[in-house]
Amino acid sequence: MDLYKEYAQADLRFVDTNTLALYRSLSPADQETFAFDTGVIDWHEYLYDIHVPSVTKPVRELDELRKLRKRPDSGRLPQLRDGRVAAFFDLDGTLMSSNVIETYLWLRLGELSGTQKAAEIARMASKVPGYVWADRTERGTLLRTVYKEYAGARLSELDQIVDEHLTTHILGRLAPDAVRRIREHRAAGHVTVLVTGAIRPLTRPLMPLFDHIEAADLAVDDRGFCTGHLAASPLVGESRGAFVREWSRREGISPSDCFAYADSHSDLPLLAAVGHPVAVRPDVPLFRHAKKSHWSIVDWESPGHASRTLDPAGLHR
């Protein structure tokens, strides 16, 4: 990821004019010895069979080691000194395997006909490259881009769809170990806080689990229709760490006593803001950082029966 990051974030065109001129200036014997004419290279074979496998070999070996290592114990919470404690949880990828595009389709597809559903899925699929680019550029850009799709929807109807058709689906997608850990925090008298870039309607089924939910609020006009914008900047990157520190200060809680759970390297500011960071099924950069920093690492697997349908609301209509 470090090696290809700059290439993935830039639109570039490469030319080999100078390289070819150098090659042609060589004697026939040297041309045979130093064969670097890019025009005769089978690039498909080189990239797929030679270059990429060799570059990704360390990552694949790391994945094998992760599979072989003993499953981390997500058991009891450590004893803490007296005082108030908060536990901050990320949602997508941490409590359940989901993303903002998938959850948008949960809300959208249920109100469409069969042919309209196929067209909507195809339309969103065509936008995925742009969404990937936005995510690489800045997470907040991705959220704002996707949430423009909600323009024209009535916010109260989004709440209704979640309450009537998505609650069971969302709760069924939660990792059992994650729910168990939240309940352990609550049993210990800790304040549980959900910090997510998901829109607030989608967090409604999770309200019984959390004392406070910090989610993305869709801006609405005076008729209650979504404008396609957010009411406030989403909590991403460094702003998550700032939120933890400010929220804890207001609540009279020391961040050094608090817990945080997240899965992505982009959540490092959130995890670094507390005294007890926990990496949940982390991506490779976060896994490396967690190992280096001696943070706890847990594997919260999604339930085996969880449905991956893009249209859970349609199944209940």
Secondary structure by P-SEA (a helix, b strand, c coil): cccaaaaaaccccccaaaaaaaaaaccaaaaaaccccccccaaaaaaccccccccaaaaaaaaaaaaacccccccccccccccbbbbbbbcccccccccaaaaaaaaccccccaaaaaaaaaaaaaaaaaaaaaaaacaaaaaaaaacccccccaaaaaaaaacccaaaaaaaccaaaaaaaaaaaaabbbbbbbccccccccccccccccccbbbbbbbccccccccccccccccaaaaaaaaaaaaaaaccccccbbbbbccccaaaaaaaccbbbbccccaaaaaaaaaaccbbbbbccccccccccccccccc
